[in-house]
């Protein structure tokens, strides 16, 4: 984590979008397999991603005090809010979310040809 309240970003937004486009369908697939009704709940997705964020924070040797923890969580808050706004502001269509678009693309690619 950055030592200031400003994130220290080095990878482009476009590259992160490509990474998320790969990771999210895989996460959704695994969670679907684990739910009794094969319906993924947003809370399970968010809890899985929160576990990933917590693991990163727990591994950061610069986070050693409650103040450092608060600053790290503030950074997470800023990043999530920024991405949520950016994704909503740049929707291809009002009713097509980033997640639904990448899941549609992933499902289309997973279907056997001719179907």
N, C-alpha and C positions, 0 to 999 in steps of 0.2 A: 504494500500500500504506500501511497505517497505520504511523505512526512508532513505535508501541509493539508489543508482542506480541499485543495485542488487536485483532482486525479492526475496521475502521471501516465498518460496514454501514449502508446507507441504504434499500435496496430490500427489501420484505417477502419472506419465505420463499415465500408463495403466488405472488407475481409471478415469483419465480425458478423455481418449479416450472412455471409456464406457459411461461416462456422455454425451459427445458430440454425441455419436452414438444414444443416446436416444433423446436428445434435437433437433438436426438438422432436423430429419425427421418430427417432430411435427411442428417446425417452417416452414418448407417448405410446409407442408400440409395446415397450416393456411394461409400462403401467397398465395398459389395456389387458395384457396377458395375466396380470396379477389381481384384477378386480373380478369379483364374482359375477357381475352382470356385464363385464367387458365394456363398461362405460367409465372413462377417465373423468375424475372430478378435478376441478381447478385447484382445490386445496391440496390434493395429492401431488400435482405437478409443482405447485409453489413450495410445498414442503420438501420435495426432492431437490429442487433448485436451492432452497434455503440451506439444506444439508451441504450442498456443494460449496456455497458461499461460506458457511460456517467452517468447513474443513480448510478452506484457503486462509481464512482469518486465524484459525487455530494454529496453522502452520507458520504464520508470519512472526518471525522472531522480534520484529519491531513493536509488536503489540504486547506490551507488558504491564500496563496500568489501566485502571478503569477509564482514564481520560483517553488513552490510545484506543481503547475499545469503542468509546463513544465517537471518536473521530472517524474510525473505520466504518462504523455503522452509519454515520452521517454521509460518508462517501458513497456507500451502497445506496442510501436513500436518494442522493442526488443523481446517481447513475440510472437507477430504475425509473425515476420520474422523468429524466431527460429522454430515455429510450421510449417510454410509454407515450410521451408527447410527440416525439419524432415519428414513431410508427403510426400514430393516429393521424397526424398532419399529412403524412405521405401515402395514405391508402390509395390504391389504384382505383377503388370504387368505395362509396360510403359503407357498403355492407360486406366488404371483403377485408378481413383482418390479415395481418402478416402471418399469423399462425395458421389460419384457415387456408391461405394461399399456398404455404409451403407443404401443409399436409395434403392438399389436393394434388400438388405437383408430385409429391412422394408416392401417394397412392396410385397416381396415373402411371408412374414409372415402374411400380411394383406389379401392375397387372400384366398378365401374359399377352403377347401380341395376338391380335385377331379378336380380342374381346371388347 
